[in-house]
């Protein structure tokens, strides 16, 4: 795990680790933690220890997946979309997630004692940090060579001028080095399909390690909706920098190095 402003970037998450997930709005320190007891799910993860089973399932459904994506005019990698959908539904089952009736923040907080809880303590009340961390754990085991995933906790915004909200999500890289946000805790309403967004620029740790105030635009692979992800403070009025194309990315990186 590597620290970013008021958040965490992790290329791997392992059982037994404590994942910082929150704290006071008056401090940048993350004092609330989740113990990642992934081993508690082992009896339900027979198909999630290597890429083989998921890849075989994809091959069985490849034609229908590519056909449907073509019908909705999406050019997203069908394998990536299939895996995201499979992992999302597995996480929902393991954690008792009901997208149509999400828990309240108070329900979740009641499960913490001295600012700590086990991942399995949060079954039935899992929110973005729990779903993204478990989803990432599954992805890091099942993605084919050339693909990789990272967990990130930071902020999101609905538009360039909207308020920031604390949020955890998964970053996926494909073999062509494109990066996607897999917003596992916010599936598309109505059909529970995964919300996957292609980022405007490569989305990586180096982009955020030296800044406290940066958003990257991303476009949904289904129907083209726009969202913004990055780092910042939801309670501060300072407008964040926004990176929406390669030129602005280079400008922002140069500015951060000054």
SULFEN-V689005 format. One record per residue. N is the residue number from 1. PSI is psi as a letter, one per 40 degrees, with the letter a starting at -180 (NA if undefined). Layout:
BEGIN
n->[N | N]
psi->[PSI | PSI]
END
This chain:
BEGIN
n->[1 | 2 | 3 | 4 | 5 | 6 | 7 | 8 | 9 | 10 | 11 | 12 | 13 | 14 | 15 | 16 | 17 | 18 | 19 | 20 | 21 | 22 | 23 | 24 | 25 | 26 | 27 | 28 | 29 | 30 | 31 | 32 | 33 | 34 | 35 | 36 | 37 | 38 | 39 | 40 | 41 | 42 | 43 | 44 | 45 | 46 | 47 | 48 | 49 | 50 | 51 | 52 | 53 | 54 | 55 | 56 | 57 | 58 | 59 | 60 | 61 | 62 | 63 | 64 | 65 | 66 | 67 | 68 | 69 | 70 | 71 | 72 | 73 | 74 | 75 | 76 | 77 | 78 | 79 | 80 | 81 | 82 | 83 | 84 | 85 | 86 | 87 | 88 | 89 | 90 | 91 | 92 | 93 | 94 | 95 | 96 | 97 | 98 | 99 | 100 | 101 | 102 | 103 | 104 | 105 | 106 | 107 | 108 | 109 | 110 | 111 | 112 | 113 | 114 | 115 | 116 | 117 | 118 | 119 | 120 | 121 | 122 | 123 | 124 | 125 | 126 | 127 | 128 | 129 | 130 | 131 | 132 | 133 | 134 | 135 | 136 | 137 | 138 | 139 | 140 | 141 | 142 | 143 | 144 | 145 | 146 | 147 | 148 | 149 | 150 | 151 | 152 | 153 | 154 | 155 | 156 | 157 | 158 | 159 | 160 | 161 | 162 | 163 | 164 | 165 | 166 | 167 | 168 | 169 | 170 | 171 | 172 | 173 | 174 | 175 | 176 | 177 | 178 | 179 | 180 | 181 | 182 | 183 | 184 | 185 | 186 | 187 | 188 | 189 | 190 | 191 | 192 | 193 | 194 | 195 | 196 | 197 | 198 | 199 | 200 | 201 | 202 | 203 | 204 | 205 | 206 | 207 | 208 | 209 | 210 | 211 | 212 | 213 | 214 | 215 | 216 | 217 | 218 | 219 | 220 | 221 | 222 | 223 | 224 | 225 | 226 | 227 | 228 | 229 | 230 | 231 | 232 | 233 | 234 | 235 | 236 | 237 | 238 | 239 | 240 | 241 | 242 | 243 | 244 | 245 | 246 | 247 | 248 | 249 | 250 | 251 | 252 | 253 | 254 | 255 | 256 | 257 | 258]
psi->[h | h | h | i | h | f | a | i | h | h | d | i | h | i | i | e | i | h | h | h | e | i | a | i | e | e | i | e | h | h | e | h | i | h | h | g | f | d | e | e | e | d | e | e | f | d | e | f | e | i | e | d | d | d | d | d | d | d | d | d | e | d | d | d | d | d | d | d | d | d | d | e | f | h | e | i | h | d | d | d | d | d | d | d | d | d | d | d | d | d | d | d | d | d | e | f | h | g | d | e | g | i | i | i | d | d | d | d | d | e | e | i | h | f | f | i | i | i | d | d | d | e | h | e | f | h | a | d | d | d | d | d | d | d | d | d | d | d | d | e | d | e | i | i | h | d | i | i | i | i | h | h | h | b | i | i | i | d | i | d | e | i | i | i | h | h | i | i | i | h | h | h | h | i | e | e | e | i | i | i | h | g | g | d | e | g | i | h | i | d | e | f | i | i | h | h | h | h | i | d | i | h | h | i | d | d | d | e | d | e | i | e | g | h | i | h | i | i | h | h | e | h | e | e | i | h | i | h | i | a | i | a | h | d | e | i | e | h | h | i | i | h | h | e | i | d | d | d | d | d | d | d | d | d | d | d | e | NA]
END
